[in-house]
Amino acid sequence: MPSPFRVPPHVVTREIGGEIVLLDLDRGTYYSLNSTGTRYWTLAAQGLEHEAIVDSIAASYKVSREVVAADLNELAAALEAAGLAIPDENGLNLSR
């Protein structure tokens, strides 16, 4: 299960054209999330817990919970590795 995350101060996020775009101001690099990543980010920003997000995405895409959970773990690891989200012991706070 992905750890709770928060957005670091050097990252700006916006929804553009139905996808989440993340701008790393320190590196001058931007990233965009695909539709599943955007849905994850949006649901997390709304305060949904991990299990509820997995259930929602699995139902929407008619994919097994196991596949969705594995994909979200991979996404969470990639976001953390890129410095776009950091673990937050206080809970999921992606909305800044």
Secondary structure, DSSP 8 states (H G I E B T S, - for coil): ----EE--TTEEEEEETTEEEEEETTTTEEEE--HHHHHHHHHHHTT--HHHHHHHHHHHHT--HHHHHHHHHHHHHHHHHTTS-EE-TT--B---
